[in-house]
Amino acid sequence: MRYPSQFEKTSVNGRSIVIGLICVSLICFTEAYNDYYINNTWLAAHHFPIVAAFLLMVLVLGINIFAKLTRFFSPLKVSELITIWCMMIVVASLPTLGLAAYMLPTLVGLTYYATSENEWVELFHHHLPEWLIPRGTGVVQNFFEPATRSIGVPWLAWVPPLLFWTCFTFLLWGTMVCLSTILRRQWVEQEKFAFPLVQLPAEMSQDMPTYGLLNPFFRSKSMWLAFLFPVVIHSVSTLHFYYPIFPEIPLRYSTGHLFAEKPWNSIRPFNLNIQPSTIGLSYLMSLDVSFSLWAFYLIYKFERLVGSATGISTILYHKGFVPYREMGAYLILILFFCFLSRSHLQNVWAKTISNKTEILDVDEPLPYRWAVVGLLITLVGLSFLLILAGAHSFWLMLSILTFFGVVCVIDAWLVTRGLFFIHGSFKAPDLFVSAIGTTRFGAANLTLIAFPKRIFFRDRREILMPHLVNSFKISDEAQVNRRHLLIAICLALVMGSIISFYSYLKLVYTKGAITLSRSWIHTISPQEPFRELERFLVNPQDTNWQQMAFVGSGALAMFGLLSMQYRFMWWPLHPIGFITPGQFPMNNIWFSIFLGWFFKSLVVRYSGLKGYRRAKPIFLGVVLGEAFIAGVWAIVGFFSGKGYNFLYF
């Protein structure tokens, strides 16, 4: 493609914002119903939401071709398609695991699941102000249980807590916007990360030719042949689901029955799952990254096997060795990033304190001064909100939120390298609970931090910051004005949040949360943070030195891996693999990552970089084909009332 020069910025126009908001509304109105009532294929569930790819394909091959043929209106330009894409990806998860499906059940779960046996009311309810959570037997009970008669959403009970937690959410997102602004130039222009997840939408959004209907990507025969591979496989399997007379093409193989005896059962689950889109995305990763992801997973399984055989599992893996080791690795990684970025960070700080510096920030999403000051304001604001809600230690809350900012940076870095599914085996407050002990942490602080710990800190598969970093990267494809793009993203987030809360609450007060599919999210998840809180309060502990030793071991291991990587060119293991094997997504995607690495290795070995580029449309076609057919069968399931999930996350 031919791009404009660096400072020829394309404004975001009203048409792209309107179409983007229509897509946002469509996603947020339907996703909770699709995922939790129909039990269809997840529309988001990670940092490459299939619903965005499906709708972008509809815009390019439907709306644009119609516009070109009829000339009723001009086709959508590259800058408009990219703006719409960015608006879709930032909201794709809000009705489900990105916001509503964790927040809303958590706010009522501590009341619904409180019993005389667990004594939650006596233990910690008194630490919560009346307005922080919805109150009232009918409000809470009708959320979980199907009503005997048609009732509406009790909005009066929900408005005060939603106002507070929405303010908290927006401030948290503001922190991520500021961090993304500060890091964009370092990652995009200095280190030149590949950003595999933006490559498909960038190719799909290319300009249409003057005398044709399809851009170069959609004219590729190899792309269309690869596109058919997941379409045929998933269509046959879905038809088998609806009509068993059709055959099924299995893509999942569990080896659990082969490892039933000790010590082999310690490596379970050990699945050989084939996900076409994961294979395609893995092909876009650098070879050292994709190799390290599956290699460290196998090393981790070997660790578990040895631990079970020798009996040390009880003092390591049953005591939190993996999550606390991961925390130590994160701490070393952020120090390493600061070291690598020291020149850039000095420039950002210089621009913050003086406009006389020659550093340019006119093409950044925010001026550097706004980003740095905004980062401080949002972190302080978040801490004050928790103090307002009843926490007692401002500095402790600020420290936890700062560490969560560190986690967001590392997660965004993981996504820039191509890892589209991040979960994390730890929550940011865990480090401080172990370091100072639950006694010194305090009951009120433990109670208040339990909410963001569950809503935002636990499941990071759909956290916002990686979407922001990817959006600011893909804006380069048409030199979209990043400040205009940020406004469009903010509009999408505001509208998406409102619609997501409405659609989820409407669903649960109509059907009852305990009757919905993926029941863990609606029934087990709302209990977990308060069971943990109960354990902390009933059995207080001082500093857990064993877990802090695990943190130290992870830090040492990561330091060693970084040293080897930057000292020896032949060293094959990338540090990214060390912080992922304990995360549950790897159980499902490790084998597909291996296949993507294997195919790319063969292509590069025998055809070089030219061969890699020639084969790239094939693997992009596989990704697009799976997103397309998932969208098609989701629509079928939506109207038939019977959904089939083949993207097993």
N, C-alpha and C positions, 0 to 999 in steps of 0.2 A: 504494500500500500504506500501511497504517497501522502505524507502528512504536512500540515502547515508548519511554519517555523515556530520556534519556541514561544514567542510572545504574541502570536496571532491567536487570541483566545476567542472561542465561539461562545456566545451567550446562550444561556438556557432559556428557551422561549416558553410562552404560555401553553402552546399546544402540547409540548412534551410533558409539562407538569400536569395538565388536565388528564391526558391519557395515562400518565403514571399513577395519578390518584384513582382513576377508574380501576386500573389493575390492582392497586393496593386494596381498594374496597372489595373487589372480587375475591382476592386471596383471604382477606381477614374475615369476611362474612362466611366463607364456606369451609375454611380449613379445619376448624375445631369439629364441625359436623362430619367432615370427611374422615378425619383421623380417629375420632373417638366414638362416633356413633355408627358410621358405615363400616369402620375398620378397614378402610382402603389403604393403599400405599401411602406412606408418609409423603406429604408435599414439600416438606423442608427437611428437618431432622439433622442437618449438618450444614457446613459452609458452602455447599454447592446445591442450593435448593432446586429441585427438579421443576417446581411450578414456575420459577422464573425462566428457566430454559425453555419450557413448553410454551409459555405465553410470548416470549421473544420470537420463537419460531412462528407462532401464529401471526405476529405483527409483520415479520419479514416476508413470509411466504403467503400470507393471507391479505392483510391490509395493504401492504406495499404493492403487491402484484395487482390487486384490485384497483388501486389508485393509478398505477401505470397504464392499465388497460382502459379504464373508463375516463381518466383525466378529470374526475369530479373534484379531486384535491391532489396536492402534491404528495409524493411518497415521503415517508419519514426519513429524515437525514440521519447520518451516522451519529451526530451529536445528540439528536433526539432519542434514538434507540438506546444509546449508552446511558442517557439520563433516566430513561424509563427502567432500564435494567438495574441501575443503582437504587432507584426507589423501590423496586420489587425485592431485591435481595435483603435490604435492611429490615423489611417488615415481614418477610416470609415466615419467620418463626414466632412472631408475636402472639398469635392466637393459641400457640401450643407451648412447647418447652422453652421458648425464648422469653416468655413473660407470663401470660395468663394462666397456663396450665400448672405452673409452679406457684405463682403468687396467690391466686384466689383460693384453692383448696388449703393452702398453708394457713391463711388468715382465719379460716373457720375450723380447721382440723384440730387445733388444741382444745377447742370447746366440745366438739362432737365426740372426740375420742377420750375425753376426760372421764374417769370413773372413780368410784370410791376406792378401788384397789390401787390404781396408780397415783391417786392423790395429786393430780396436776393442779387442781384448783387451789389447794392449800400450798403447794410447792412454789408456784411461780405466777399464777394469774394475777396476784395482787401487785406485781411489778408492772403491769400493763395499764395504761390509761384507758378510759372507757372508749375513746374515739379511735383507738389504734386498730381494733379489729371489729368486725360486725358482731353485734350482740342480739340476743333473743332466741328462744327455743325454736320458733317457727323459721326464723332466718337461717339458722344453722342446720336444723333437721331437714328442711325442704331442699337445701342445697345438695345433700347426699342421697336422700331417699325420694323415690318417685311419689309425687303428690297424688292423693286419691281424687282430687279435683283440680281443674285447671287454675293455676295461680300465676301471678306475674312476678317479676323480679322485685324484691323489696328494696328499691333504690335508696330510700331514706336511710336505711341501715348501712348501705354500702358506700354512700357518697363520702362521708368523713374519712374512713380508712383508705378509700381509693385516692382521695385527694392527697393524703400524706404520702402514700407509697408511690403515687405517680410523680410527685415532686422529687422523691428520693431517686426514682428511676431516671428522670430527666437529668438530674445532677450527675448521676453515675454515667449516663451516656455523654454528658458534657465533658467529663473527665476523659473518656475515650476519644472524643473528637479532638481535644487538646493534645493528647498523646500522639494521635495519628498525624496531626499537623506537624508536630515537632520531629517525628521520625520519618516522614514521607521522603524527604530529599535524601537522607542517608541510605534508606533501603532501595529507593528507586534509581537515584542518579549516582550515588557513590558506590554502593555494593552491588547494584544492578541485579537484584534477585529476579528469578524467572517468573514468578507469579503465575503458576500453571492454571489456577482457577479462572483467570481472566481471559485465557487464550481462546476458548470456545465462543463466548459472547463477542469478543473482538472480531473473530473471523465471521461470525454470523451477521455482524452489523456493518460489514463493508459496503461501500457505495454500490448502487446498482449501475450497470453500464448504460450508456446513452440509448443504445438500440437493442437492449436485451431486458429480460425479466429477472435473471438470476445473477447474483454477484459471483466472483470466482470460486468462493468456497462451495456454494450450492451447485456450481456447474461441474464439480469434481465427481467423476464416475466412481472412483475408489471410495470416496466418502459415502456415497449412496449405497454401495455394496456392503460396506461395513455397517451402515445404518440399519440395514435389513437384518443383520445377525441378531441383535437383541429383540427387534420387533417380532421376528418369527418365533424365537424361543419363548418369549414371555406371552405371546398371543396363544401359542399352543398350550402352555401351562395354565393360563387363565381360563381358556375354554374347558380344560380338564376340570378346573375348579367349579365352573358352572354346569358342565355336562360331562360327567365322569367317563362317558363313552370315548371321549378324546384321550389321546395319550398325554403323559406328562413328561417334560424334559427336566429332570432334577438338576439343580445347580448347587445344592447343599449336601454335604456329606459329613456326618458326625462320626468321629472315631471313638466315642465314649465307651462303646461296648468292647473295644479292643484293649482298653486300659481300665479294667474294672477292679483289678487287684492292686494292693499296696506293693511297692511305692508308686506304681505307674498311675494310679488314680489321681495323684497330686497334680498331674499336668492337664487334667480336664478343666474346662472344655478345650478340645483341640480339634477345631473344625476346618474342613477343606471346602470353603465356599467360593463359588465363582460369581463375581459381580462384574458384568461387562463394563459398567461405567467406572468402577474402581480400577480395572485394568487399563482403561483409556487414560484416566487421570494420572495413574502411576507412570505411564509412558512419558508424560510431560515433565515428571520430576527429574532432577539430576540423578545419575546412576548411583552416586555415593549415598544420597538421601534414601532412595527407594531400597537399596541394598541394606542399609542400616536399619530401616524400619522392620523388615522381616527377619534379619539376622539377629537383632537384639531380642525380638520376640522369641525366637528359638532358644537363645541363650537364657532368657528368663524362664522358659519352661524347663530347661536343663537345671537351672538353679533350684526350681521347685522340686524336681525329681531327686536331686542330691540331698536337699533339705529333708525330704520325707524319708529317704533311705538312711540318713545318718541321725535323724531325730532332732535336728536343729530347727525344724519348722516351727516348733512350739515356742521357741525363744526369738524367732525372727519374723516369719511371715504372719504368725498369729498375733504379733504385737505391733503391727503397723510398719514393718520394715520398708515395704515398697512405697507407700505414700510419703513417709518422712524422708526417705532417700530421694524421692522426686523433689521434695521441697528444697533440700540442700542443693540439688542440681540447678533448680530455678535461681537460687540466690547467686550461685557462681556465674550462671549465664548472664544475669543482668549486670553484674560487675564487668564481665567480659564485653558486653555490648557497650557499656559506658566507656570502656577503654578504647574500643574500636572507633567509637563515635565521638571521641573527646574533642577533636577539632570542630566537628559540626556542632556539638553541644555548646562549645565555647562561642561559636558564631551566633547561635540562637540566643545565648545569654547576652552577648554584646549588643545584639539588635534589640533585646528587651530593655536594656538600661540606657541605650542611646540610639537615636535615629541617625546619628552622624556616620555610622559605620557603612561600609560599602556593600554589606550583605543584602541581597535582594530577597524579599518575601512577597512580592506582588502576585506571584503565581501560586501561593500557598492557600489552602482553604481558609486559614485565618492569619492575620499578621502575627509574627512570632511573639510580640509583646502580649497580644490578646491570648495567645495559646498558653504562655507561661503563667501569666496572671490568672487566666481562667482555670488552669490546672490547680493552682493553689486555692482559688476561691471555691471550686467545686469540691475538693477534698475537705476543706474546712466546713463548707456547707453541709456535706453529708454527715460529718461528725456532729455538728450542732443539731441536725435533725434527730440523730439517735439520742443525743442528750435530752432534747425536747420530749422524746418518747419515753424517757425514763432511765437511760444509761447514766452511769455516774462518772466515768473517766473519759474526758475528752481526748487525752493523748493516747490512750489505749485504742479508742475507736479510730483515731487518725492513723495510728500505726497499722492497724488491720487493713484499713482502706488503702493505705499506701502500698502495702504488700499485695493487695488485690490488683492495684495498678500495675505492679511488676508482673503479676501473673498474666494480665491482659496483654502486656507487651510481648511476653514469651509466646503466648498463644497466637498472637497475630504473626509473629515471626514464623511459627510452625506452618501457618496457612500460606504465607508467602513462599514457602518451600514446597508446597503442594499437598500437605496433609489436611484433608478436607473434613475429617471427623475427629474432634478433640473432646475428650470427656474430663480427664483429670482424675487422679486417684485421691486427691486431697482437697480440702477447703481452706481458704486463706486463714481463718481464725484458728485452725488447728495448731499452727506453729506457735501462737501466743499462749494457747491453753496449755500446751506441753511445756513451754519455756517458763512460765510464771506459776503454773498450777491453777486449778479451778478455785482454790480457796482465795488466793490473792486476786484472781480475775473478778470475782464477785458475782453474786446471784443475779443482780439486776443487769449487769453487763452481759452475762451469759444468756439471759432471757432475751434481751433486745437483739443481740447479734445473731440469735438463732434464726430470725426471719430472713435477713439478707443472706445468711449462710446457706439457707435452703433455696431461696428464690433466685439468687444471682451467682453464688460462689460454688455451688456443688456441680452442676451440669453445664459445662461450658461449650457444648457442641454447637450452640447457636448464639454465642456471645457476640455483641455488636462490633467490637473493634476490628476483627479481621475483615468484616464486610466493609467497614470504612476505609481501611488501608487498600483493599482491592478496588473500591470505587475510585479512590484518588489515583490509583495506578491506571485503571482503564480509561480515565478521562484523557490521558495522553493520546489515545487512539484518534481523537478528533480535536485535541487541544480544547476541550470543554473548559470554560471558566470554572475553576474549582470553588470559588466563593458562591457563584450562582448554584452550582451543583449541591453545595452544602445546604443552601436554603431549601432546595427541592427535597433533599434527604430529610431535613428537619420537618418539613410539611408532611412527608410520608410517615414519619415516626409519630407525629402527633395524631394524625388521622388514623393510622394503623392501631395505635394504642387504644383509642376510644372505641373503635369498631371491634377490636379483639376482646376487650372487656365485655362489651355488650353481647357479642355472639357467644362467648363462652358461658356467661351467666344465663343467657336465654336458654342455652342447651341444657345446663345442669338443672335449672329450675323447672324445665319441661320434662326431662327424662330421668333425672336423679343421677348424681355422680357415681354412685356405687353400681349402677347398671351399665355404665359405659365400658367400651373395650379399652385395652391397654390399662387395665384396672389398677396396676401398680401406681400410676401417676396420680390417680384420684383418691386412692384409699391407703396405700402403704406410705407413699411419699409424704402426705400431710402428718403422719405419725412420727416418722423417723427423727426429725430434729428435736422433737419434744421428748421422745424416749431417751435420746442422748442427753438432753438437758436434765431429765429426771435422774439419769445415772450420775451426772456431774454433781447434782445437788445432794443426792442421797449418800454418795460415796466420794466426798471431796478428796482431792489429791494435791500434793505439792509438785514441784518441778519434776517432770518425768525425764530423768537423765538418760534412760535407755533410748527413748525416742529422740532426744537431742543428739545422742551418739549416732543414731541412724541418719539424722540430718547432716552431721559431719561426714559420715561415710559417703553420702551422696555428693556432697560438695567436693570431697577429695577425688572421687571417681570422675566427676565432670571436669575438674581441673586437669586430671590426667588425660582425659580424652581430648580436651581442647589443646593441651600441650602437644600431644602426639599428632593431631591433625595439622597444626600450624608449624611443626618442626619437620615432619617427614611427608613428602609428597606421596609415598607409596602406601601410607596408612589408609586402610579401606573403610574404617568405621566413622561415620559422622555422628557428632554428639546428639543430634536430634533423636536418634534411635534409643538412647539411654532413658529418655523421659517419657516414652510412650508404651512400653510393653505391658505395664501393669494396668493400663486403661482398657476397659471392657471392649471398646470397638475393635481393638486389634484381634480379638477372638474371631470376629466375623470377616475382617478385611485383609488379614495378613497374607493369606494365600493368593488373593487377587493382586495385591501389591507385588508379591513374588513373581506372578505371571507377567505383570507389566514390566518389571525390571528385566525378566528373562527375555522377553521379546525385544525390548530396547537394546539390551546387550548384544543380541544376535545381529540386529540391524546395524548398530554402530560398529561392531567388530568387522562385519563383512561388507558394509556399504558406506561407512563413515558418516560424516555430518550431512552429506547430500542425501544419503539413504534415509537418515533420520527425518529430514525435512519432507522427503517424498512420501514417507509412511505416516507423517503426522495427520493428514486428513483422514486416514483410515481410523486412527484411534479417536480422533475428535468425532468421527461419525458414529462410533460405538457409543460414546458418551451421549451424543444427541439422540441416537436411536432409543436408548433406554429411557431418557427423560421424556421423549415424545410418547412412547407406548405406555409409559406409566401415567402420563396425563390423559391419554385416550381411555385407558381402562378405568382410571379414576372417575372420569365423566360417566362411563357406563355404570360403574358401581354406585355413583351418586344418585342416578335416576332409577336404578333397579333396586336400590336399598340393600344390596349384598356386595360387599367389597372384598377384594383379594389383594393382599399385601405381598409383593415380591421383592421389594427393597427392604430386606429384613434387618432393620436397625433396632 
